[in-house]
């Protein structure tokens, strides 16, 4: 995947995760809340991967 794709998917997963956490709190469902937290963390990791790819590409372009 490209760095842009990683970042977009990361933002989407983070947003969905936040929504699941809110829904879990509202419904008093700790399992849904925990699932949302995991998805949010997955999104954060995807964004970090995309940013890392960008950094490597910039280094290569400078060389």
N, C-alpha and C positions, 0 to 999 in steps of 0.2 A: 504494500500500500504506500501511497505517497504521504508526505508529511501533512499535506492539507487534508487528505482523507482521514488520517489518524486524528487530527485535531477536530474535524467536524464530528466524527463519530464520538470522540471524547466529550465534546460539548453536549451532544444529544444524550449520551448515557448519563452524564452528570445531571442534566435537566430532568430526565425521566426518573432517575434515582431520588432527586429532591421531591418530586411529585409523589413517588411511592412512600417516602418517609412521611410526608404530610398526611397522605391518605391513611397510612398505618396508625399515626397518632390520632387522627379524627375517628377512626373506627375501633380504636383501642385494640389493634392487632400488632403485637410486637414482631411477629414473623414477617409481616409485610414491611414494617419499618426497617427491620434488619436487612431485608432483601434490597430495599431502596438504598440503604447505606452502602451495601456491597456494590451496587450498580454505580453509585456516585463515585466510589473509589476507583472502579474500573475506568470510568470516564476520565478521572484525573490522571490515571496512569497512561491512557491513550493520548491525552493531550501532551503529557511529558515526553512520550515517545516521539510524537510529531515534532515537538520543539527540539528534541535531540537530533532528529534527522535533519532539521533545518540547520542546526549548528554544524553538523558534520559536512553538509553540503557547502556551507559558507567557507569552511576551512579548506575543502578541496578546491573550491573556485579560486581561492587566494593563491594556491600553490602553482 
